[in-house]
Amino acid sequence: MSAFSAVKSLSTPTITTRSTPSSNPKPSFPFPFPSPASAGAGSLRHSAAIRLNSSSPSPLRAVSSHVLSDEQRVTSPSNHDKALVTRREALDLYEDMALGRSFEDMCAQMYYRGKMFGFVHLYNGQEAVSTGFIRLLQPGDAVVSTYRDHVHALSKGVPARAVMAELFGKTTGCCRGQGGSMHMFSAPHNFLGGFAFIGEGIPVATGAAFSSRYRHEVLKEASPSGGLDVTLAFFGDGTCNNGQFFECLNMAQLWKLPIVFVVENNLWAIGMSHLRATSDPVIWKKGPAFGMPGVPVDGMDVLKVREVAKEAIERARSGEGPTLVECETYRFRGHSLADPDELRKPGPTSTYSFRT
């Protein structure tokens, strides 16, 4: 049973939708206006969201401690009845996460040695989110990141040498040394950039998804994936209080755009606790408010992330529309390397680090 179809009752009011009267005028557009979802608000195959199970150890440990044949499969401890990955897939996931962690550790060393300048935001602790989502993409799919973008670029296939050269300001970098840490970009890999200001990338990602559907349905361009090219929009919990977030969720659902909104909820926006910054800290519930599925997932478990990501991406590719996924994760360092990280207690960092 997938994360979308496993339903548990939640102590929150049920959100319902109102059907659009047929007499209302429809916007003019070259392809047909999407009809309202018949399954109800936030439904994905008539499902709601499940709670996170933060007590389960990461199944990635099973990958490194057991030798499996390509026919054998690694399963999530909380979902033994469903095979998730082969040995080869598991090693690919592990390699990508290990690359991200070691790359960021090297960035810290170079920064403190005075080899890098400006703000450098590291991704330590959140690798399972990037790997779980991006490694499922096809070459024609796009990724839009934030200022914490190094590992997203690596997962999308941008060479580590090009990313590191960019951080050193060299002309051999992926942006010829002009983008730096917060503005990674690579057109050949459909990595559409990191953005210094929170929320800036969401409209770009929504536009990319709009372009995908337009090219598919109006220009009749065929995609190698066999369906719509999918866009992943990554952003943090702090962004979910910005206007661009709500505006783009509305447009994406209105036009059934092939996009997955991935919230990396690491519980802190610089030094502001997520619980103090929003009237409702449960981000995934904002999806059903617009009629799209909202799903929470344990962002420290790459197999759980991958399971949710696979269905959300397939849903977008087949034309069923967007999904909002809230990944519970945690960053192990300060907001940036210039942040001494004095506002957070050390306890949660130790707890989350044990789960990686």
C-alpha positions as CSV (number, residue, x, y, z in Angstrom):
1,M,0.0,0.0,0.0
2,S,1.5,3.3,-1.0
3,A,1.8,6.5,1.1
4,F,-1.0,8.0,-1.0
5,S,-3.4,5.2,-0.4
6,A,-2.6,4.4,3.2
7,V,-5.1,6.5,5.1
8,K,-5.3,7.3,8.7
9,S,-7.8,9.5,10.4
10,L,-6.5,13.0,11.4
11,S,-7.9,15.3,14.0
12,T,-8.4,18.1,11.4
13,P,-11.6,19.3,9.7
14,T,-12.4,17.7,6.4
15,I,-11.8,20.0,3.5
16,T,-14.3,19.9,0.7
17,T,-14.5,21.6,-2.7
18,R,-17.3,23.5,-4.4
19,S,-18.0,22.6,-8.0
20,T,-17.6,25.3,-10.5
21,P,-21.0,26.4,-12.0
22,S,-21.2,25.6,-15.7
23,S,-22.3,29.2,-16.4
24,N,-19.0,30.7,-15.3
25,P,-16.8,31.9,-18.2
26,K,-13.6,29.8,-18.8
27,P,-10.3,31.5,-19.5
28,S,-9.2,31.4,-23.1
29,F,-6.3,29.1,-23.8
30,P,-5.1,27.0,-26.7
31,F,-5.6,23.7,-24.9
32,P,-8.8,22.7,-23.1
33,F,-9.5,24.2,-19.7
34,P,-9.1,21.4,-17.1
35,S,-12.3,20.2,-15.5
36,P,-12.5,20.2,-11.7
37,A,-11.2,17.2,-10.0
38,S,-13.9,14.6,-9.5
39,A,-12.2,12.8,-6.6
40,G,-12.5,15.7,-4.2
41,A,-10.0,18.0,-2.5
42,G,-6.5,16.6,-1.9
43,S,-7.5,13.2,-3.2
44,L,-5.0,11.0,-5.0
45,R,-6.8,7.8,-5.9
46,H,-9.3,8.7,-3.1
47,S,-6.6,9.0,-0.5
48,A,-5.5,11.4,2.2
49,A,-2.1,11.7,3.9
50,I,-0.4,9.6,6.5
51,R,1.5,10.6,9.6
52,L,5.2,10.3,9.7
53,N,6.9,7.5,11.5
54,S,10.0,9.2,12.8
55,S,11.0,6.3,15.1
56,S,11.9,3.9,12.3
57,P,15.6,3.7,11.4
58,S,16.7,4.4,7.9
59,P,16.5,1.3,5.7
60,L,19.6,2.7,3.9
61,R,21.6,0.9,6.6
62,A,20.4,-2.4,5.2
63,V,21.9,-1.4,1.8
64,S,25.4,-1.0,3.3
65,S,25.3,-4.1,5.6
66,H,23.8,-6.8,3.3
67,V,24.9,-8.1,-0.1
68,L,21.9,-8.5,-2.3
69,S,21.6,-9.8,-5.8
70,D,20.0,-7.7,-8.5
71,E,16.8,-9.8,-8.2
72,Q,16.6,-9.3,-4.4
73,R,15.0,-6.1,-3.2
74,V,15.4,-3.8,-0.2
75,T,12.2,-2.9,1.6
76,S,11.3,-0.3,4.1
77,P,11.0,-1.6,7.6
78,S,7.5,-0.2,8.0
79,N,6.4,-1.6,4.7
80,H,7.8,-5.1,4.3
81,D,5.2,-6.2,1.9
82,K,6.3,-3.8,-0.8
83,A,9.6,-4.2,-2.7
84,L,11.1,-0.8,-3.3
85,V,14.6,-1.0,-4.9
86,T,17.0,-3.5,-6.3
87,R,20.6,-3.8,-5.1
88,R,21.8,-1.7,-8.1
89,E,19.2,1.0,-7.4
90,A,20.1,1.0,-3.7
91,L,23.8,1.5,-4.4
92,D,22.9,4.3,-6.8
93,L,20.9,6.0,-4.0
94,Y,23.7,5.5,-1.5
95,E,26.4,6.8,-3.9
96,D,24.4,9.9,-4.6
97,M,23.8,10.7,-1.0
98,A,27.4,10.0,0.0
99,L,28.5,12.3,-2.8
100,G,26.3,15.1,-1.6
101,R,27.5,14.7,2.0
102,S,31.2,14.5,1.2
103,F,30.9,17.4,-1.3
104,E,29.3,19.7,1.3
105,D,31.9,18.7,4.0
106,M,34.7,19.6,1.5
107,C,32.9,23.0,0.9
108,A,33.0,23.7,4.6
109,Q,36.8,23.0,4.7
110,M,37.5,25.2,1.7
111,Y,35.3,28.0,3.1
112,Y,37.0,28.1,6.5
113,R,40.4,28.1,4.7
114,G,39.3,31.2,2.9
115,K,39.0,29.6,-0.5
116,M,35.3,30.4,-0.9
117,F,33.6,33.7,-0.4
118,G,30.1,35.0,0.2
119,F,27.3,33.0,1.7
120,V,27.5,29.2,1.4
121,H,24.5,27.2,2.5
122,L,25.1,23.5,3.0
123,Y,22.7,20.6,2.6
124,N,24.1,18.3,5.2
125,G,21.3,16.1,6.6
126,Q,18.8,16.6,3.8
127,E,20.4,14.4,1.2
128,A,17.6,11.8,1.2
129,V,15.1,14.3,-0.2
130,S,17.3,15.3,-3.1
131,T,18.3,11.8,-4.0
132,G,14.8,10.3,-3.4
133,F,13.2,12.7,-5.9
134,I,15.8,13.7,-8.5
135,R,17.2,10.3,-9.2
136,L,13.7,9.3,-10.5
137,L,13.7,12.0,-13.2
138,Q,14.2,11.6,-16.9
139,P,16.7,13.8,-18.8
140,G,14.0,16.1,-20.1
141,D,12.6,16.8,-16.6
142,A,13.5,20.0,-14.8
143,V,14.6,20.9,-11.3
144,V,14.4,24.3,-9.7
145,S,16.2,24.8,-6.4
146,T,16.9,27.4,-3.7
147,Y,20.1,29.0,-2.4
148,R,20.9,25.6,-0.8
149,D,21.4,24.1,-4.3
150,H,24.7,22.3,-4.5
151,V,23.4,18.8,-3.9
152,H,20.3,19.3,-6.1
153,A,22.7,20.1,-8.9
154,L,24.8,17.0,-8.2
155,S,21.7,14.7,-8.1
156,K,20.6,16.1,-11.4
157,G,23.8,15.1,-13.0
158,V,25.9,18.3,-13.0
159,P,29.5,17.1,-12.6
160,A,30.9,17.7,-9.1
161,R,34.0,19.3,-10.7
162,A,31.8,21.9,-12.4
163,V,29.9,22.6,-9.2
164,M,33.0,23.0,-7.1
165,A,34.7,25.2,-9.8
166,E,31.6,27.4,-9.7
167,L,32.1,27.8,-5.9
168,F,35.7,28.8,-6.5
169,G,34.6,31.4,-9.1
170,K,36.4,29.7,-11.9
171,T,35.4,29.9,-15.6
172,T,35.2,26.1,-15.7
173,G,32.2,26.3,-13.3
174,C,28.7,25.4,-14.5
175,C,27.9,29.2,-14.7
176,R,31.5,30.2,-15.7
177,G,32.2,31.4,-12.2
178,Q,29.5,34.1,-12.2
179,G,26.7,32.3,-10.3
180,G,28.5,31.2,-7.2
181,S,26.9,29.2,-4.4
182,M,23.4,30.4,-4.6
183,H,22.9,30.6,-8.4
184,M,23.9,27.2,-9.8
185,F,22.5,26.6,-13.3
186,S,23.0,24.1,-16.1
187,A,20.9,24.1,-19.2
188,P,22.2,20.8,-20.5
189,H,21.0,19.1,-17.4
190,N,17.7,21.0,-17.1
191,F,18.8,22.4,-13.8
192,L,17.0,25.7,-13.9
193,G,18.9,27.4,-11.1
194,G,19.2,28.2,-7.5
195,F,17.6,31.4,-6.2
196,A,19.0,33.7,-3.5
197,F,15.5,34.9,-2.3
198,I,13.1,32.4,-0.9
199,G,10.1,31.8,-3.2
200,E,11.7,33.1,-6.3
201,G,12.1,29.7,-7.9
202,I,8.5,28.6,-7.5
203,P,7.1,30.8,-10.4
204,V,10.0,29.7,-12.6
205,A,9.2,26.1,-11.9
206,T,5.5,26.6,-12.5
207,G,6.4,28.3,-15.8
208,A,8.6,25.4,-16.8
209,A,5.7,23.0,-16.1
210,F,3.3,25.2,-18.1
211,S,5.8,25.1,-21.0
212,S,5.9,21.4,-20.8
213,R,2.1,21.0,-21.1
214,Y,1.9,23.6,-23.8
215,R,4.6,21.9,-25.9
216,H,3.0,18.6,-25.4
217,E,-0.7,19.5,-26.1
218,V,-0.4,22.5,-28.4
219,L,2.8,22.1,-30.3
220,K,2.4,18.3,-30.3
221,E,6.1,17.8,-29.3
222,A,6.9,14.3,-28.2
223,S,8.9,13.7,-25.1
224,P,11.3,10.8,-24.7
225,S,9.6,10.0,-21.4
226,G,6.4,9.1,-23.2
227,G,4.3,11.7,-21.3
228,L,4.7,15.2,-20.0
229,D,8.1,16.4,-18.9
230,V,7.9,16.9,-15.1
231,T,9.3,19.8,-13.0
232,L,10.4,19.5,-9.4
233,A,10.2,22.7,-7.3
234,F,12.3,22.5,-4.1
235,F,11.8,25.1,-1.3
236,G,11.8,25.3,2.5
237,D,9.2,25.7,5.2
238,G,9.9,29.5,5.4
239,T,8.9,29.9,1.8
240,C,5.4,28.5,2.5
241,N,4.5,31.9,4.1
242,N,5.2,33.8,0.9
243,G,2.7,34.8,-1.7
244,Q,4.4,33.1,-4.6
245,F,3.8,29.8,-3.0
246,F,0.0,30.1,-2.9
247,E,-0.3,31.8,-6.2
248,C,1.7,29.0,-8.0
249,L,-0.2,26.2,-6.2
250,N,-3.4,27.8,-7.5
251,M,-2.2,28.1,-11.1
252,A,-0.6,24.6,-11.1
253,Q,-3.9,23.0,-10.0
254,L,-6.0,25.2,-12.3
255,W,-4.1,24.0,-15.4
256,K,-3.2,20.5,-14.1
257,L,0.5,21.3,-14.6
258,P,3.1,18.5,-14.4
259,I,4.9,19.8,-11.3
260,V,5.7,18.4,-7.8
261,F,6.1,21.0,-5.1
262,V,8.7,19.6,-2.7
263,V,8.9,21.3,0.7
264,E,12.1,20.5,2.6
265,N,10.8,21.3,6.1
266,N,13.9,21.5,8.2
267,L,11.9,23.3,10.9
268,W,14.0,26.5,10.8
269,A,14.0,29.5,8.5
270,I,17.4,30.9,9.4
271,G,16.8,31.5,13.2
272,M,13.1,31.5,13.2
273,S,11.4,28.3,14.3
274,H,8.7,27.1,11.8
275,L,6.3,26.6,14.7
276,R,6.5,30.3,15.6
277,A,6.2,31.6,12.0
278,T,2.9,30.2,10.7
279,S,-0.6,29.9,12.0
280,D,-0.8,26.3,10.8
281,P,2.6,24.5,10.8
282,V,1.2,21.5,8.9
283,I,2.3,22.4,5.4
284,W,0.9,19.4,3.4
285,K,-2.6,20.5,4.3
286,K,-2.2,23.5,2.1
287,G,-2.3,21.3,-0.9
288,P,-5.9,20.0,-0.4
289,A,-7.0,23.6,0.1
290,F,-6.3,24.1,-3.7
291,G,-7.7,20.7,-4.6
292,M,-4.4,18.9,-5.1
293,P,-3.0,16.0,-3.0
294,G,-0.9,16.9,0.0
295,V,1.4,14.2,1.4
296,P,3.9,14.2,4.3
297,V,6.9,11.9,4.3
298,D,9.9,11.1,6.5
299,G,12.6,13.1,4.7
300,M,15.4,11.3,6.5
301,D,14.5,8.0,4.9
302,V,15.5,7.8,1.2
303,L,13.3,4.8,0.5
304,K,10.2,6.4,1.9
305,V,10.9,9.6,0.0
306,R,11.5,7.7,-3.2
307,E,8.2,5.8,-2.8
308,V,6.2,9.0,-2.5
309,A,8.2,10.8,-5.2
310,K,7.7,8.0,-7.7
311,E,3.9,8.2,-7.5
312,A,3.8,12.0,-7.5
313,I,6.1,12.1,-10.6
314,E,4.1,9.5,-12.4
315,R,0.9,11.3,-11.6
316,A,2.3,14.6,-13.0
317,R,3.7,12.9,-16.1
318,S,0.4,11.3,-16.9
319,G,-1.4,14.6,-16.8
320,E,-3.2,14.2,-13.4
321,G,-1.7,17.5,-12.1
322,P,0.5,18.7,-9.3
323,T,1.2,17.3,-5.8
324,L,2.5,19.0,-2.7
325,V,4.9,16.9,-0.7
326,E,6.2,17.9,2.8
327,C,9.4,16.2,3.7
328,E,10.3,16.3,7.4
329,T,14.1,16.8,7.5
330,Y,16.8,18.6,9.3
331,R,20.0,20.5,8.4
332,F,23.0,19.6,10.5
333,R,24.8,22.9,10.2
334,G,23.8,26.5,10.6
335,H,21.8,28.4,8.1
336,S,25.0,29.2,6.2
337,L,28.7,28.7,7.1
338,A,28.7,32.2,8.5
339,D,26.0,31.2,11.0
340,P,27.4,29.8,14.3
341,D,24.0,28.0,14.8
342,E,23.6,29.2,18.4
343,L,19.8,29.4,18.3
344,R,19.0,25.7,17.9
345,K,19.4,23.2,20.7
346,P,21.9,20.3,20.0
347,G,19.4,17.6,20.9
348,P,17.3,17.5,17.6
349,T,20.5,17.5,15.5
350,S,21.7,14.4,17.3
351,T,18.3,12.7,16.9
352,Y,18.0,13.4,13.2
353,S,21.6,12.5,12.5
354,F,21.0,9.1,14.0
355,R,18.3,8.6,11.4
356,T,20.5,9.1,8.3
